[in-house]
Amino acid sequence: PAPPPSKWLNPAARGAEKPKENDKQEQLLHWSLWGNLRLVPTNESVSDPETWAEYSNRNIVYSRHQRSLSSKIREEAENLMDTAAKEMRKQFSKTNAAFTKRIAEIIEARNCLKVHMAKADHEIKQLEDAVELLKQAIKEKENPKKVAQTCLDERTRRPNVELCRDNPQFKLVKEVHAIDEAVDILMQRFHEAQETLEILAFEKAKLQHEIQVKENSIHIDRDKCMVMRKSFPSSVRLVGYI
């Protein structure tokens, strides 16, 4: 059976029980304090001389490694920039050589076109002279033909048996036919010359246009591009030191 509550005990019994309860409370207090001491976490940042020296040496080694790595990266970067600068200069020289060669080719083509245009001008001049000669020759055939036709007309007025188809009559007819044939040939040559003149004029215009195109290309490559490419940045500037 459970013990009777202390309030039921007599005064003497209650006086005897009080020291026991005080001892238990003190013991519980000690247990609580020791428990709290065991639950206090340790401070990991606290070090001893050995761990302090190890930590410092580790930082020194890491710093030395990073400096070495940085120096290596810087050296590789400088080598890379130097190689790139040399390659750029090499390509710059090759490009300039290509420009020089191309400009020479364009100048040669332009000069060839000028020669052909000069020949075309000469042909046009000669053909124009020939056209004028043809015009004059056709015009000069008009009077002989009129004379021959007039003679034929006059001979038709001969009376009676005098209206004879004699040898002069045949010669006059042949003369008119010969003049007509000559005029036809001259007209044919005249039209051919006119057509050739038109073709030559068209070809001359094409040559002039091509020459202008070549002149423009020469101006762009030689007078603009090559002027800008006269100098090349120094290696120091290319690698970024300036």
VOKELO-397128 format. One line per field, with one value per residue: residue number from 1; residue in three letters; x, y, z of N, C-alpha, C in turn. Coordinates in Angstrom, 1 decimal. Layout:
N
seq = (NUM	...)
type = (ALA	...)
n.x = (X	...)
n.y = (Y	...)
n.z = (Z	...)
ca.x = (X	...)
ca.y = (Y	...)
ca.z = (Z	...)
c.x = (X	...)
c.y = (Y	...)
c.z = (Z	...)
END
This chain:
242
seq = (1	2	3	4	5	6	7	8	9	10	11	12	13	14	15	16	17	18	19	20	21	22	23	24	25	26	27	28	29	30	31	32	33	34	35	36	37	38	39	40	41	42	43	44	45	46	47	48	49	50	51	52	53	54	55	56	57	58	59	60	61	62	63	64	65	66	67	68	69	70	71	72	73	74	75	76	77	78	79	80	81	82	83	84	85	86	87	88	89	90	91	92	93	94	95	96	97	98	99	100	101	102	103	104	105	106	107	108	109	110	111	112	113	114	115	116	117	118	119	120	121	122	123	124	125	126	127	128	129	130	131	132	133	134	135	136	137	138	139	140	141	142	143	144	145	146	147	148	149	150	151	152	153	154	155	156	157	158	159	160	161	162	163	164	165	166	167	168	169	170	171	172	173	174	175	176	177	178	179	180	181	182	183	184	185	186	187	188	189	190	191	192	193	194	195	196	197	198	199	200	201	202	203	204	205	206	207	208	209	210	211	212	213	214	215	216	217	218	219	220	221	222	223	224	225	226	227	228	229	230	231	232	233	234	235	236	237	238	239	240	241	242)
type = (PRO	ALA	PRO	PRO	PRO	SER	LYS	TRP	LEU	ASN	PRO	ALA	ALA	ARG	GLY	ALA	GLU	LYS	PRO	LYS	GLU	ASN	ASP	LYS	GLN	GLU	GLN	LEU	LEU	HIS	TRP	SER	LEU	TRP	GLY	ASN	LEU	ARG	LEU	VAL	PRO	THR	ASN	GLU	SER	VAL	SER	ASP	PRO	GLU	THR	TRP	ALA	GLU	TYR	SER	ASN	ARG	ASN	ILE	VAL	TYR	SER	ARG	HIS	GLN	ARG	SER	LEU	SER	SER	LYS	ILE	ARG	GLU	GLU	ALA	GLU	ASN	LEU	MET	ASP	THR	ALA	ALA	LYS	GLU	MET	ARG	LYS	GLN	PHE	SER	LYS	THR	ASN	ALA	ALA	PHE	THR	LYS	ARG	ILE	ALA	GLU	ILE	ILE	GLU	ALA	ARG	ASN	CYS	LEU	LYS	VAL	HIS	MET	ALA	LYS	ALA	ASP	HIS	GLU	ILE	LYS	GLN	LEU	GLU	ASP	ALA	VAL	GLU	LEU	LEU	LYS	GLN	ALA	ILE	LYS	GLU	LYS	GLU	ASN	PRO	LYS	LYS	VAL	ALA	GLN	THR	CYS	LEU	ASP	GLU	ARG	THR	ARG	ARG	PRO	ASN	VAL	GLU	LEU	CYS	ARG	ASP	ASN	PRO	GLN	PHE	LYS	LEU	VAL	LYS	GLU	VAL	HIS	ALA	ILE	ASP	GLU	ALA	VAL	ASP	ILE	LEU	MET	GLN	ARG	PHE	HIS	GLU	ALA	GLN	GLU	THR	LEU	GLU	ILE	LEU	ALA	PHE	GLU	LYS	ALA	LYS	LEU	GLN	HIS	GLU	ILE	GLN	VAL	LYS	GLU	ASN	SER	ILE	HIS	ILE	ASP	ARG	ASP	LYS	CYS	MET	VAL	MET	ARG	LYS	SER	PHE	PRO	SER	SER	VAL	ARG	LEU	VAL	GLY	TYR	ILE)
n.x = (0.8	0.4	2.4	1.2	0.1	2.3	1.2	-0.5	1.1	2.5	3.9	6.5	7.2	7.1	9.1	11.3	11.3	11.8	14.7	15.5	14.1	15.3	17.9	17.4	16.5	18.8	20.5	19.2	19.6	22.3	22.6	21.3	22.9	25.3	24.4	23.7	26.3	27.4	25.9	26.8	28.0	31.2	33.7	34.7	36.5	38.5	41.9	45.0	48.6	49.7	47.7	47.3	49.7	49.7	47.5	48.3	50.5	49.2	47.7	49.8	51.0	48.8	48.5	51.0	50.7	48.5	49.7	51.7	50.1	48.7	50.8	51.6	49.2	49.2	51.6	51.0	48.9	50.2	51.9	50.0	48.8	51.0	51.5	49.1	49.3	51.5	50.4	48.3	49.8	51.0	48.8	47.9	50.0	49.7	47.2	47.6	49.3	47.6	45.8	47.5	48.2	45.6	44.9	46.7	45.9	43.3	44.0	45.4	43.3	41.6	43.3	43.4	40.8	40.6	42.3	40.8	38.6	39.7	40.3	37.7	36.8	38.3	37.4	34.8	35.1	36.3	34.2	32.1	33.2	33.1	30.4	29.6	30.9	29.5	27.0	27.5	28.3	25.9	24.4	25.7	25.1	22.6	22.4	23.7	21.8	19.5	20.2	20.5	17.8	16.5	17.5	16.4	13.7	13.6	14.3	12.0	10.4	10.9	9.9	7.8	9.4	11.8	11.7	13.4	14.6	17.5	21.1	22.1	19.8	19.5	21.9	21.5	19.3	20.6	22.5	20.9	19.9	22.3	23.1	21.0	21.4	23.9	23.3	21.5	23.2	25.0	23.2	22.5	25.0	25.2	23.2	24.1	26.4	25.4	24.0	26.2	27.6	25.8	26.0	28.7	28.7	27.1	28.7	30.9	29.8	29.4	32.0	33.0	31.4	32.4	35.0	34.7	33.7	35.9	37.7	36.4	36.7	39.5	39.9	38.6	40.0	42.8	43.1	41.5	41.2	44.0	45.3	44.3	45.6	48.3	49.9	50.6	49.5	51.8	53.5	53.4	51.2	49.3	49.2	48.1	49.4	49.5)
n.y = (-1.2	2.4	4.9	6.9	10.3	13.0	15.0	13.6	12.5	12.5	15.3	14.6	12.6	13.9	15.7	14.1	13.1	15.3	15.9	13.8	14.4	16.8	16.0	14.5	16.4	18.0	16.1	15.7	18.2	18.3	16.3	17.4	19.6	18.4	17.0	19.2	20.2	18.2	18.5	20.8	22.2	21.7	24.0	24.2	25.9	26.5	25.9	24.1	24.5	22.7	22.1	24.7	25.5	23.6	24.4	27.0	26.4	25.0	27.0	28.5	26.7	26.4	29.0	29.4	27.5	28.6	31.0	29.9	28.6	30.9	32.3	30.5	30.4	33.1	33.2	31.4	32.8	35.0	33.9	32.9	35.2	36.4	34.5	34.8	37.4	37.3	35.6	37.2	39.3	37.9	37.0	39.6	40.5	38.6	39.3	41.9	41.3	39.8	41.9	43.6	42.0	41.6	44.2	44.7	42.9	43.9	46.4	45.7	44.4	46.6	48.2	46.6	46.6	49.3	49.3	47.8	49.4	51.6	50.5	49.9	52.5	53.4	51.6	52.4	55.0	54.6	53.2	55.0	56.8	55.2	54.9	57.5	57.6	55.7	56.8	59.1	57.8	56.5	58.7	59.9	58.2	58.9	61.0	59.8	57.8	59.2	60.5	58.3	57.3	59.5	59.6	57.2	57.8	59.9	58.6	57.1	58.8	58.8	58.7	56.3	53.9	54.6	54.2	52.2	49.3	49.3	48.9	51.0	51.4	49.0	49.1	51.4	50.5	48.4	49.9	51.4	49.3	48.3	50.5	50.5	48.1	48.5	50.6	49.2	47.4	49.1	50.3	48.1	47.6	49.9	49.8	47.5	48.6	50.6	49.0	47.7	49.8	50.5	48.3	48.4	50.8	50.1	48.1	49.7	51.3	49.3	48.6	51.1	51.2	48.9	49.7	51.9	50.5	48.9	51.0	52.0	49.8	49.7	52.2	51.7	49.5	50.2	53.0	53.4	51.0	50.0	52.2	52.5	50.3	50.7	50.7	48.5	47.5	47.4	44.6	44.8	46.5	44.8	42.6	43.8	45.5	48.2)
n.z = (0.0	-0.7	0.9	3.5	3.0	3.7	5.1	6.8	8.6	11.8	13.7	14.5	12.7	10.3	10.6	10.5	7.9	6.2	6.0	4.2	1.9	1.2	0.6	-1.7	-3.5	-3.7	-4.9	-7.3	-8.4	-8.7	-10.6	-12.7	-13.3	-14.1	-16.3	-17.9	-18.3	-19.9	-22.2	-23.3	-26.3	-28.0	-29.0	-32.2	-33.5	-31.8	-31.4	-31.2	-30.8	-32.7	-34.6	-35.4	-36.6	-38.7	-40.1	-40.9	-42.5	-44.5	-45.7	-46.7	-48.6	-50.3	-51.3	-52.6	-54.6	-56.0	-56.9	-58.6	-60.5	-61.5	-62.6	-64.6	-66.2	-67.0	-68.5	-70.6	-71.7	-72.7	-74.5	-76.3	-77.2	-78.4	-80.4	-81.8	-82.7	-84.4	-86.3	-87.2	-88.4	-90.4	-91.9	-92.6	-94.3	-96.4	-97.3	-98.2	-100.3	-101.9	-102.5	-104.0	-106.2	-107.2	-107.9	-109.9	-111.8	-112.4	-113.4	-115.7	-117.1	-117.4	-119.1	-121.3	-122.1	-122.8	-125.0	-126.8	-127.0	-128.2	-130.7	-131.5	-131.7	-133.8	-135.8	-136.0	-136.9	-139.4	-140.6	-140.5	-142.3	-144.5	-144.8	-145.5	-147.9	-149.3	-149.3	-150.9	-153.3	-154.1	-154.5	-156.6	-158.6	-159.5	-161.5	-163.9	-164.3	-164.7	-167.1	-168.9	-168.8	-169.8	-172.3	-173.3	-173.2	-175.0	-177.4	-177.8	-179.1	-181.8	-185.1	-186.8	-188.7	-187.8	-185.1	-183.9	-182.4	-181.9	-181.5	-179.8	-178.4	-176.9	-175.4	-173.9	-172.3	-170.9	-169.6	-167.8	-166.3	-165.2	-163.7	-161.8	-160.6	-159.5	-157.7	-156.0	-154.9	-153.6	-151.8	-150.3	-149.1	-147.7	-145.8	-144.4	-143.4	-141.8	-139.8	-138.8	-137.7	-135.6	-134.0	-133.4	-131.9	-129.8	-128.6	-128.0	-126.0	-124.1	-123.6	-122.5	-120.2	-118.8	-118.5	-116.8	-114.6	-113.9	-113.3	-111.0	-109.3	-109.1	-107.8	-105.3	-104.3	-104.5	-103.9	-101.6	-99.8	-99.7	-98.9	-96.3	-95.3	-95.0	-92.8	-90.0	-86.8	-84.0	-82.5	-79.7	-79.3	-80.3	-78.6	-76.4	-74.6	-75.0)
ca.x = (0.0	1.2	2.6	0.3	0.7	3.1	0.3	-1.2	2.1	2.6	5.0	7.9	7.5	7.3	10.5	12.3	11.2	12.3	16.1	15.6	13.6	16.3	19.0	17.0	16.5	20.2	21.1	18.7	20.2	23.7	22.5	20.9	24.1	26.2	23.7	23.9	27.7	27.6	25.2	27.4	28.8	32.6	34.0	35.6	37.4	39.6	43.0	46.2	49.8	50.0	46.7	47.5	50.8	49.3	46.5	49.1	51.3	48.3	47.4	51.0	51.1	47.7	48.8	52.1	50.1	47.7	50.6	52.3	49.0	48.5	52.0	51.5	48.2	49.7	52.6	50.3	48.1	51.2	52.4	48.9	48.6	52.1	51.2	48.0	49.8	52.3	49.5	47.6	50.7	51.2	47.6	47.9	50.9	49.1	46.0	48.1	49.9	46.5	45.3	48.4	48.0	44.3	44.9	47.5	45.0	42.2	44.6	45.7	42.0	41.2	44.1	43.0	39.5	40.9	42.8	39.7	37.7	40.4	40.1	36.3	36.7	38.9	36.5	33.6	35.5	36.4	32.9	31.4	33.7	32.6	28.9	29.5	31.3	28.4	25.9	28.0	28.3	24.5	23.9	26.4	24.5	21.3	22.5	23.8	20.6	18.5	20.6	20.1	16.4	16.0	17.8	15.4	12.4	13.7	14.3	10.7	9.7	11.3	8.7	7.6	10.4	13.0	11.6	14.1	15.3	18.9	22.1	22.1	18.7	19.9	23.0	20.8	18.6	21.6	23.1	20.0	19.9	23.6	23.0	20.1	22.1	25.0	22.6	21.0	24.4	25.4	22.2	22.7	26.2	25.0	22.4	25.0	27.3	24.6	23.8	27.5	27.8	25.0	26.6	30.0	28.4	26.7	29.9	31.7	29.2	29.7	33.4	33.1	30.9	33.3	36.2	34.3	33.6	37.3	38.2	35.9	37.3	40.8	39.8	38.3	41.1	44.1	43.0	40.9	41.6	45.4	45.7	44.1	46.4	49.7	50.6	50.1	49.8	53.0	53.2	53.1	49.8	48.4	49.1	47.3	50.2	49.3)
ca.y = (0.0	3.6	5.5	8.0	11.6	13.6	15.8	12.8	12.1	13.3	16.2	14.0	11.9	14.9	16.3	13.1	12.9	16.5	15.8	12.9	15.1	17.8	15.3	14.1	17.6	18.4	15.2	16.0	19.4	17.9	15.5	18.4	20.4	17.5	16.8	20.4	20.3	17.2	18.9	22.0	21.8	22.1	25.1	23.6	26.9	26.5	25.1	23.9	24.9	21.8	22.4	26.1	25.4	22.9	25.3	28.1	25.8	24.6	28.2	28.9	25.8	26.7	30.3	29.1	26.8	29.5	31.9	29.2	28.4	32.1	32.6	29.6	30.9	34.4	32.9	30.8	33.8	35.9	33.1	32.8	36.5	36.6	33.7	35.4	38.7	36.8	35.1	38.3	40.0	37.0	37.2	41.0	40.5	37.8	40.0	43.0	40.7	39.5	43.1	44.1	41.1	41.8	45.5	44.6	42.2	44.9	47.5	45.0	44.2	47.9	48.6	45.8	47.2	50.6	49.0	47.4	50.6	52.4	49.8	50.1	53.9	53.4	51.0	53.3	56.2	54.1	52.8	56.2	57.4	54.3	55.2	58.7	57.3	55.0	57.8	59.9	56.9	56.3	60.0	60.1	57.3	59.4	61.7	58.9	57.0	60.1	60.7	57.1	57.2	60.6	59.2	56.2	58.5	60.7	57.7	56.6	59.8	58.6	58.3	55.2	52.8	55.0	53.7	50.9	48.7	49.1	48.6	52.0	51.2	47.9	49.6	52.3	49.7	47.7	50.9	51.7	48.1	48.3	51.6	50.1	47.0	49.1	51.3	48.2	46.8	50.2	50.4	47.0	47.8	51.1	49.3	46.7	49.5	51.2	48.0	47.4	51.0	50.4	47.2	48.9	51.8	49.4	47.5	50.7	51.7	48.3	48.8	52.2	50.8	48.0	50.5	52.6	49.5	48.6	52.2	52.1	48.8	50.2	53.3	51.2	48.7	50.9	54.4	53.3	49.9	49.9	53.4	52.1	49.1	51.0	50.4	47.5	47.7	46.7	43.4	45.3	46.9	43.7	41.8	44.5	46.2	49.6)
ca.z = (0.0	-0.8	2.2	3.7	2.7	4.8	6.0	7.8	9.6	13.0	13.6	14.6	11.5	9.2	10.8	10.1	6.4	5.5	5.5	3.1	0.7	0.9	0.0	-3.1	-4.3	-4.0	-5.8	-8.6	-8.9	-9.2	-11.9	-13.8	-13.6	-14.9	-17.6	-18.7	-18.7	-21.0	-23.4	-23.9	-27.5	-28.1	-30.0	-33.1	-33.9	-30.9	-31.9	-30.4	-31.6	-33.8	-35.7	-35.8	-37.5	-39.9	-40.9	-41.5	-43.6	-45.6	-46.4	-47.5	-49.7	-51.3	-51.9	-53.5	-55.7	-56.8	-57.6	-59.7	-61.5	-62.1	-63.5	-65.8	-67.1	-67.6	-69.5	-71.7	-72.4	-73.4	-75.7	-77.2	-77.8	-79.3	-81.6	-82.6	-83.3	-85.6	-87.4	-87.8	-89.3	-91.6	-92.8	-93.1	-95.5	-97.4	-97.8	-99.0	-101.5	-102.7	-103.0	-105.0	-107.4	-107.8	-108.5	-111.1	-112.7	-112.8	-114.3	-117.0	-117.8	-117.9	-120.2	-122.5	-122.6	-123.5	-126.3	-127.6	-127.3	-129.2	-131.9	-131.8	-132.2	-135.2	-136.8	-136.1	-137.7	-140.8	-141.1	-140.8	-143.6	-145.6	-145.0	-146.2	-149.3	-149.9	-149.6	-152.1	-154.5	-154.4	-155.0	-157.9	-159.6	-159.9	-162.7	-165.0	-164.5	-165.3	-168.5	-169.6	-168.9	-170.6	-173.7	-173.7	-173.4	-176.3	-178.5	-178.1	-179.9	-183.2	-185.9	-187.7	-188.7	-187.0	-183.8	-184.0	-181.2	-182.3	-180.5	-178.7	-177.5	-176.0	-174.5	-172.9	-171.3	-170.1	-168.7	-166.7	-165.4	-164.5	-162.6	-160.8	-159.8	-158.6	-156.6	-155.1	-154.1	-152.7	-150.7	-149.4	-148.3	-146.9	-144.7	-143.6	-142.7	-140.7	-138.8	-138.1	-136.9	-134.4	-133.2	-132.8	-130.9	-128.6	-128.0	-127.4	-124.8	-123.1	-123.2	-121.7	-118.9	-118.2	-118.1	-115.6	-113.5	-113.5	-112.6	-109.7	-108.5	-108.8	-106.8	-104.0	-103.7	-104.4	-103.3	-100.3	-99.0	-99.5	-98.1	-94.9	-94.9	-95.2	-91.6	-89.2	-85.4	-83.5	-81.7	-78.4	-79.3	-80.6	-77.4	-75.4	-73.6	-75.2)
c.x = (0.9	1.3	1.6	0.9	1.3	2.2	-0.4	-0.2	2.1	3.8	6.3	8.2	7.8	8.7	11.5	12.4	11.8	13.8	16.2	15.1	14.6	17.5	18.6	17.0	17.8	20.8	20.5	19.3	21.6	23.6	22.1	22.1	25.1	25.7	23.9	25.3	28.0	27.0	25.8	28.3	30.2	32.8	35.1	36.7	38.6	40.7	44.1	47.4	50.0	49.0	46.9	48.6	50.4	48.4	47.3	49.9	50.4	47.9	48.6	51.2	50.0	48.0	50.0	51.6	49.3	48.6	51.3	51.3	48.8	49.6	52.0	50.4	48.6	50.7	52.0	49.5	49.0	51.7	51.3	48.7	49.8	52.0	50.1	48.5	50.7	51.4	48.7	48.5	51.0	50.0	47.5	48.8	50.3	48.0	46.5	48.7	48.7	45.9	46.2	48.3	46.7	44.2	45.6	46.6	43.9	42.8	44.9	44.4	41.5	41.9	43.7	41.7	39.7	41.5	41.7	38.8	38.4	40.3	38.7	36.1	37.2	38.0	35.3	33.9	35.6	35.0	32.0	31.8	33.1	31.1	28.8	29.9	30.2	27.2	26.3	27.9	26.9	24.0	24.5	25.8	23.1	21.4	22.7	22.5	19.5	18.9	20.2	18.6	15.8	16.3	16.8	14.1	12.5	13.7	12.9	9.9	10.1	10.1	8.8	8.8	11.7	12.9	12.1	14.8	16.7	19.8	22.2	21.0	19.0	20.9	22.4	20.1	19.5	22.2	22.2	19.9	21.2	23.6	22.1	20.7	23.1	24.4	22.1	22.1	24.9	24.5	22.3	23.9	26.0	24.2	23.2	25.9	26.6	24.4	25.1	27.9	27.0	25.6	27.9	29.7	27.9	27.8	30.8	31.1	29.4	31.1	33.6	32.6	31.8	34.6	35.9	34.2	35.0	37.9	37.7	36.5	38.7	40.8	39.5	39.4	42.4	44.1	42.3	41.4	43.1	45.9	45.5	45.0	47.9	50.5	49.9	50.4	51.0	52.5	52.8	51.7	48.9	48.2	48.4	48.1	50.0	47.8)
c.y = (1.2	4.2	6.6	9.3	12.1	14.4	15.0	12.3	13.0	14.3	15.6	13.3	12.8	15.5	15.3	12.9	14.1	16.4	14.9	13.6	16.2	17.2	14.9	15.3	18.0	17.5	15.4	17.2	19.2	17.2	16.5	19.2	19.6	17.2	18.0	20.6	19.3	17.7	20.2	21.7	22.4	23.1	24.6	24.6	27.0	25.5	25.0	24.3	24.0	22.0	23.8	26.2	24.7	23.7	26.4	27.5	25.4	25.8	28.7	28.1	26.2	28.0	30.2	28.4	27.7	30.5	31.2	29.0	29.7	32.5	31.7	30.1	32.2	34.1	32.3	31.8	34.7	35.2	33.0	34.1	36.8	35.8	34.3	36.6	38.3	36.3	36.2	39.1	39.2	37.1	38.6	41.1	39.8	38.6	41.2	42.4	40.4	40.8	43.6	43.3	41.4	43.2	45.5	43.9	43.1	45.9	46.9	44.8	45.5	48.4	47.9	46.3	48.5	50.4	48.6	48.5	51.5	51.8	50.0	51.6	54.1	52.8	51.8	54.5	55.7	53.8	54.0	56.9	56.5	54.6	56.5	58.5	56.6	55.9	58.7	59.0	56.7	57.6	60.3	59.2	57.9	60.1	60.8	58.2	57.9	60.4	59.5	57.0	58.3	60.2	58.1	56.9	59.3	59.8	57.1	57.6	59.7	58.1	57.0	54.2	53.3	54.6	52.3	50.5	48.3	48.9	49.7	51.9	50.1	48.4	50.5	51.5	49.0	48.7	51.3	50.5	48.0	49.3	51.1	49.0	47.6	49.9	50.3	47.7	47.9	50.4	49.3	47.1	49.0	50.6	48.4	47.6	50.2	50.2	47.8	48.6	50.9	49.4	47.7	50.0	51.2	48.7	48.5	51.2	50.6	48.4	50.0	51.9	49.9	48.7	51.3	51.7	49.2	49.8	52.3	51.1	49.2	51.3	52.7	50.4	49.4	52.2	54.4	52.2	49.9	51.1	53.1	51.0	49.4	50.6	49.3	47.7	46.9	45.5	43.8	45.7	45.7	42.8	42.5	45.3	47.7	49.8)
c.z = (0.0	0.6	2.3	3.4	3.9	5.7	7.0	8.9	10.8	12.9	13.6	13.3	10.3	9.4	10.4	8.6	5.7	5.1	4.3	1.8	0.3	0.1	-1.5	-4.0	-4.7	-5.0	-7.2	-9.2	-9.4	-10.5	-13.1	-14.2	-14.5	-16.2	-18.5	-19.2	-19.9	-22.2	-24.0	-25.0	-27.4	-29.1	-30.9	-33.6	-33.0	-31.4	-30.9	-31.3	-32.8	-34.9	-36.2	-36.9	-38.8	-40.8	-41.6	-42.7	-44.8	-46.4	-47.3	-48.7	-50.8	-52.0	-52.9	-54.8	-56.7	-57.6	-58.8	-60.8	-62.2	-63.1	-64.8	-66.8	-67.8	-68.7	-70.8	-72.5	-73.2	-74.7	-76.7	-77.9	-78.8	-80.6	-82.5	-83.3	-84.5	-86.7	-88.0	-88.8	-90.6	-92.5	-93.4	-94.4	-96.6	-98.1	-98.7	-100.3	-102.5	-103.3	-104.2	-106.3	-108.0	-108.5	-109.8	-112.2	-113.3	-113.7	-115.6	-117.8	-118.3	-119.1	-121.5	-123.0	-123.3	-124.9	-127.3	-127.9	-128.3	-130.6	-132.4	-132.3	-133.6	-136.2	-137.0	-137.1	-139.2	-141.4	-141.3	-142.1	-144.7	-145.9	-145.8	-147.7	-150.1	-150.3	-150.9	-153.3	-155.0	-155.1	-156.4	-159.0	-160.2	-161.2	-163.9	-165.3	-165.2	-166.8	-169.4	-169.8	-169.8	-172.1	-174.2	-174.0	-174.8	-177.5	-178.8	-178.9	-181.4	-184.0	-186.7	-187.6	-188.0	-185.6	-183.8	-182.7	-181.7	-181.2	-179.5	-177.8	-176.4	-174.9	-173.4	-171.8	-170.4	-169.1	-167.5	-165.7	-164.6	-163.4	-161.5	-159.9	-158.9	-157.4	-155.6	-154.2	-153.1	-151.5	-149.7	-148.5	-147.3	-145.6	-143.8	-142.8	-141.5	-139.5	-138.0	-137.2	-135.5	-133.5	-132.5	-131.7	-129.7	-127.9	-127.4	-126.1	-123.7	-122.6	-122.2	-120.3	-118.2	-117.7	-116.8	-114.4	-113.0	-112.8	-111.2	-108.8	-108.1	-107.7	-105.4	-103.5	-103.5	-103.6	-101.9	-99.4	-98.7	-98.8	-96.6	-94.4	-95.0	-94.0	-90.8	-87.8	-85.0	-82.7	-80.3	-78.3	-79.5	-79.4	-76.2	-74.4	-73.8	-75.5)
END
